Amino acid sequence: MTTKATLLGLSYSPWTIRARWALKHHAVPHRYREHVIFLGEPALRWRARRLPGGRATVPLFTDGPLALGESYAIIEHADRVGSGASLRADEPSVRAWAERVEPALQEARVRVTRQILSDPEALTEAAASATPRFAAPLFRPLAAMGARHVAKKYEFGVNGETASARTEAALDALRAAIGDGEYVEGGFSAADLIAASFLQGVRPIDGYIRLDPATRRAWTDDALADRYADLLAWRDALFAKHWPAQAS
Ligand SMILES: N[C@@H](CCC(=O)N[C@@H](CS)C(=O)NCC(=O)O)C(=O)O
């Protein structure tokens, strides 16, 4: 591949999954690079230096002078320049889903970060993203610094009651929108990418996106997974039908 376009992301994270899905769906040439939380922050800031203000986050798509630091902007870009059926990212009813699930994603971030901090195995797995596997247990303190870095960056405490009311509200809205149908907004659209990737925070998808066991546990909420098993089944079917198989 000769393209210089790059998507920097966290492969298991909902925001990255939806952006990556859109790029793949539209066959937008790019290479994918995995971000390393905390240690990768200086490189992320450097890549994001052209973005106006705010936090440097992933997914981050860069292509020459173009830098897109919001997952929805990446979806819109893919919809504009790519090939294949439109994801209707410019339709207000489709776009609204990004805002609808955002408070729930914030809840997931808090829950997952606290969970990882409290689980030595999950910390070992996080450390393994930056060190050789055999040495990873020694680097748990570094992984814990990474988790605390996330808490500080996104302004929440590492202790306390974990809320799920916003997640439940988003899940109920999603259930009502899908009803007996196949898609969130009529036909396959960016709303489905957003909804399916949001469900990572209930129970991560199996078989498409690699996740180590303790990290998978941290992302799983068993009570919600039981209550919203219908949505997880919907998500699994959507991945089976629409997740593009080609590598990148
Ligand atoms: N509004 C942003 C939110 C992205 C976001 O929250 N990214 C987080 C989770 S993937 C992140 O970059 N975390 C790692 C870090 O900040 O180092 C978007 O839609 O792209």
Ligand as a Chemical Component Dictionary entry (heavy atoms), coordinates in Angstrom:
data_LIG
# 
_chem_comp.id                   LIG 
_chem_comp.type                 NON-POLYMER 
_chem_comp.pdbx_formal_charge   0 
_chem_comp.three_letter_code    LIG 
# 
loop_
_chem_comp_atom.comp_id 
_chem_comp_atom.atom_id 
_chem_comp_atom.alt_atom_id 
_chem_comp_atom.type_symbol 
_chem_comp_atom.charge 
_chem_comp_atom.model_Cartn_x 
_chem_comp_atom.model_Cartn_y 
_chem_comp_atom.model_Cartn_z 
_chem_comp_atom.pdbx_ordinal 
LIG N1  N1  N 0 -15.011 12.504 20.743 1  
LIG C1  C1  C 0 -13.920 11.618 20.476 2  
LIG C2  C2  C 0 -13.683 10.750 21.685 3  
LIG C3  C3  C 0 -12.561 9.794  21.510 4  
LIG C4  C4  C 0 -12.081 9.176  22.821 5  
LIG O1  O1  O 0 -12.674 9.382  23.892 6  
LIG N2  N2  N 0 -10.961 8.432  22.722 7  
LIG C5  C5  C 0 -10.419 7.776  23.870 8  
LIG C6  C6  C 0 -10.854 6.343  23.887 9  
LIG S1  S1  S 0 -10.521 5.483  22.405 10 
LIG C7  C7  C 0 -8.884  7.846  23.842 11 
LIG O2  O2  O 0 -8.304  8.412  22.949 12 
LIG N3  N3  N 0 -8.240  7.234  24.836 13 
LIG C8  C8  C 0 -6.831  7.072  24.887 14 
LIG C9  C9  C 0 -6.047  8.299  25.241 15 
LIG O3  O3  O 0 -6.628  9.373  25.477 16 
LIG O4  O4  O 0 -4.824  8.149  25.286 17 
LIG C10 C10 C 0 -14.233 10.820 19.219 18 
LIG O5  O5  O 0 -15.421 10.614 18.922 19 
LIG O6  O6  O 0 -13.306 10.404 18.512 20 
# 
loop_
_chem_comp_bond.comp_id 
_chem_comp_bond.atom_id_1 
_chem_comp_bond.atom_id_2 
_chem_comp_bond.value_order 
_chem_comp_bond.pdbx_ordinal 
LIG N1  C1  SING 1  
LIG C1  C2  SING 2  
LIG C1  C10 SING 3  
LIG C2  C3  SING 4  
LIG C3  C4  SING 5  
LIG C4  O1  DOUB 6  
LIG C4  N2  SING 7  
LIG N2  C5  SING 8  
LIG C5  C6  SING 9  
LIG C5  C7  SING 10 
LIG C6  S1  SING 11 
LIG C7  O2  DOUB 12 
LIG C7  N3  SING 13 
LIG N3  C8  SING 14 
LIG C8  C9  SING 15 
LIG C9  O3  DOUB 16 
LIG C9  O4  SING 17 
LIG C10 O5  DOUB 18 
LIG C10 O6  SING 19 
# 
